[in-house]
Amino acid sequence: MLSGKSWRLTAIWAVLFGAGMALVVITKIAFIGWGIGVESVEFAGFSGHAMRAAAVFPVAGFLAFRSSSLTARQLSTAAGVLLAVLIAISRVYVQAHSVSEAVTGCLLGLTVAALFIWYASTEHHLALSRVLVALCVPVLLVAPRVEPVPTEAWITKAALYLSGREHPYTRAIWNAPRPEVR
């Protein structure tokens, strides 16, 4: 979007995506630092992977086919939604998140995507360079081999600093035996 000088659209995307990620971080800090979550559904914070996938892939599909027919736009956007849902499911499968965390993360990301797509549909100035899009493909091929940034460790450090606790809250606390109340 920046290469096409779509400044307003770029700003809207940054605000929407940033707000979604801020909600992910806030819920994780609230749980890790203070134990704020929903034990009955094992919700300890939005899944960041599910949120990012659901925010990015439908938007990428929409933007890649924005100049194409309505059917092509809808199919490419739907493919992005399907990929995002599969990623959310994978988070549960690998036991990185509970069902509630993956579903809510995915729904948060889809909300971000839907708001952006709605706004982008009304924008008349959107120039995307197909060459630039093609140059992004090698990045996608190399990205899985790049060492991940330790965001979970940073979030944990921030939560402990803000809460003043020495140890983070974990799901294990929910599963620990409780003393009998007499």
Contacts in CASP RR format, 6 or more apart in sequence:
PFRMAT RR
TARGET T0000
AUTHOR 0000-0000-0000
METHOD contacts of the structure
MODEL  1
MLSGKSWRLTAIWAVLFGAGMALVVITKIAFIGWGIGVESVEFAGFSGHA
MRAAAVFPVAGFLAFRSSSLTARQLSTAAGVLLAVLIAISRVYVQAHSVS
EAVTGCLLGLTVAALFIWYASTEHHLALSRVLVALCVPVLLVAPRVEPVP
TEAWITKAALYLSGREHPYTRAIWNAPRPEVR
1 9 0 8 1.000
1 10 0 8 1.000
1 13 0 8 1.000
1 63 0 8 1.000
1 126 0 8 1.000
1 128 0 8 1.000
2 10 0 8 1.000
3 127 0 8 1.000
3 128 0 8 1.000
3 129 0 8 1.000
3 132 0 8 1.000
4 126 0 8 1.000
4 127 0 8 1.000
4 128 0 8 1.000
4 129 0 8 1.000
5 125 0 8 1.000
5 127 0 8 1.000
6 123 0 8 1.000
6 125 0 8 1.000
6 126 0 8 1.000
6 127 0 8 1.000
8 123 0 8 1.000
9 119 0 8 1.000
9 120 0 8 1.000
9 123 0 8 1.000
9 125 0 8 1.000
9 126 0 8 1.000
12 116 0 8 1.000
12 119 0 8 1.000
12 120 0 8 1.000
13 59 0 8 1.000
13 116 0 8 1.000
16 55 0 8 1.000
16 112 0 8 1.000
16 115 0 8 1.000
16 116 0 8 1.000
17 55 0 8 1.000
17 56 0 8 1.000
17 112 0 8 1.000
17 116 0 8 1.000
19 112 0 8 1.000
20 51 0 8 1.000
20 55 0 8 1.000
20 108 0 8 1.000
20 109 0 8 1.000
20 112 0 8 1.000
21 48 0 8 1.000
21 51 0 8 1.000
21 52 0 8 1.000
23 46 0 8 1.000
23 51 0 8 1.000
23 108 0 8 1.000
24 45 0 8 1.000
24 46 0 8 1.000
24 47 0 8 1.000
24 48 0 8 1.000
24 51 0 8 1.000
24 105 0 8 1.000
24 108 0 8 1.000
25 155 0 8 1.000
27 37 0 8 1.000
27 44 0 8 1.000
27 45 0 8 1.000
27 46 0 8 1.000
28 44 0 8 1.000
28 45 0 8 1.000
28 46 0 8 1.000
28 155 0 8 1.000
28 159 0 8 1.000
29 155 0 8 1.000
29 158 0 8 1.000
29 159 0 8 1.000
29 162 0 8 1.000
30 36 0 8 1.000
30 37 0 8 1.000
30 45 0 8 1.000
30 159 0 8 1.000
31 37 0 8 1.000
31 44 0 8 1.000
31 45 0 8 1.000
31 159 0 8 1.000
31 169 0 8 1.000
32 155 0 8 1.000
32 156 0 8 1.000
32 159 0 8 1.000
32 160 0 8 1.000
32 163 0 8 1.000
32 168 0 8 1.000
32 169 0 8 1.000
33 159 0 8 1.000
33 160 0 8 1.000
33 162 0 8 1.000
33 163 0 8 1.000
33 164 0 8 1.000
33 165 0 8 1.000
33 168 0 8 1.000
33 169 0 8 1.000
34 163 0 8 1.000
34 169 0 8 1.000
35 44 0 8 1.000
35 169 0 8 1.000
35 173 0 8 1.000
37 43 0 8 1.000
37 44 0 8 1.000
37 45 0 8 1.000
38 100 0 8 1.000
39 174 0 8 1.000
41 98 0 8 1.000
41 99 0 8 1.000
41 100 0 8 1.000
42 98 0 8 1.000
42 99 0 8 1.000
42 100 0 8 1.000
42 101 0 8 1.000
42 171 0 8 1.000
42 174 0 8 1.000
43 98 0 8 1.000
43 100 0 8 1.000
43 101 0 8 1.000
43 104 0 8 1.000
44 98 0 8 1.000
44 101 0 8 1.000
44 169 0 8 1.000
44 171 0 8 1.000
45 101 0 8 1.000
45 104 0 8 1.000
46 101 0 8 1.000
46 104 0 8 1.000
46 105 0 8 1.000
46 108 0 8 1.000
47 88 0 8 1.000
47 91 0 8 1.000
47 96 0 8 1.000
47 97 0 8 1.000
47 101 0 8 1.000
47 102 0 8 1.000
47 104 0 8 1.000
47 105 0 8 1.000
47 106 0 8 1.000
48 105 0 8 1.000
49 87 0 8 1.000
49 88 0 8 1.000
49 91 0 8 1.000
49 96 0 8 1.000
49 97 0 8 1.000
50 84 0 8 1.000
50 87 0 8 1.000
50 88 0 8 1.000
50 91 0 8 1.000
50 97 0 8 1.000
50 101 0 8 1.000
50 102 0 8 1.000
50 103 0 8 1.000
50 105 0 8 1.000
50 106 0 8 1.000
50 109 0 8 1.000
51 105 0 8 1.000
51 106 0 8 1.000
51 108 0 8 1.000
51 109 0 8 1.000
51 112 0 8 1.000
52 109 0 8 1.000
53 83 0 8 1.000
53 84 0 8 1.000
53 87 0 8 1.000
53 88 0 8 1.000
53 106 0 8 1.000
53 109 0 8 1.000
54 81 0 8 1.000
54 84 0 8 1.000
54 85 0 8 1.000
54 87 0 8 1.000
54 88 0 8 1.000
54 105 0 8 1.000
54 106 0 8 1.000
54 107 0 8 1.000
54 108 0 8 1.000
54 109 0 8 1.000
54 110 0 8 1.000
54 112 0 8 1.000
54 113 0 8 1.000
55 108 0 8 1.000
55 109 0 8 1.000
55 110 0 8 1.000
55 112 0 8 1.000
55 113 0 8 1.000
55 116 0 8 1.000
56 84 0 8 1.000
56 113 0 8 1.000
57 79 0 8 1.000
57 80 0 8 1.000
57 81 0 8 1.000
57 83 0 8 1.000
57 84 0 8 1.000
57 113 0 8 1.000
58 77 0 8 1.000
58 78 0 8 1.000
58 80 0 8 1.000
58 81 0 8 1.000
58 84 0 8 1.000
58 110 0 8 1.000
58 113 0 8 1.000
58 114 0 8 1.000
58 117 0 8 1.000
59 113 0 8 1.000
59 116 0 8 1.000
59 117 0 8 1.000
59 120 0 8 1.000
60 80 0 8 1.000
61 73 0 8 1.000
61 76 0 8 1.000
61 77 0 8 1.000
61 79 0 8 1.000
61 80 0 8 1.000
62 73 0 8 1.000
62 76 0 8 1.000
62 77 0 8 1.000
62 113 0 8 1.000
62 117 0 8 1.000
62 120 0 8 1.000
63 120 0 8 1.000
63 126 0 8 1.000
63 128 0 8 1.000
64 76 0 8 1.000
64 128 0 8 1.000
64 133 0 8 1.000
65 72 0 8 1.000
65 73 0 8 1.000
65 75 0 8 1.000
65 76 0 8 1.000
65 77 0 8 1.000
66 73 0 8 1.000
66 120 0 8 1.000
66 126 0 8 1.000
66 128 0 8 1.000
68 76 0 8 1.000
77 117 0 8 1.000
81 110 0 8 1.000
81 113 0 8 1.000
84 106 0 8 1.000
84 109 0 8 1.000
84 110 0 8 1.000
85 106 0 8 1.000
88 102 0 8 1.000
88 103 0 8 1.000
88 105 0 8 1.000
88 106 0 8 1.000
89 102 0 8 1.000
91 97 0 8 1.000
91 101 0 8 1.000
91 102 0 8 1.000
92 98 0 8 1.000
92 99 0 8 1.000
92 102 0 8 1.000
120 126 0 8 1.000
156 168 0 8 1.000
159 165 0 8 1.000
159 168 0 8 1.000
160 166 0 8 1.000
160 167 0 8 1.000
160 168 0 8 1.000
END
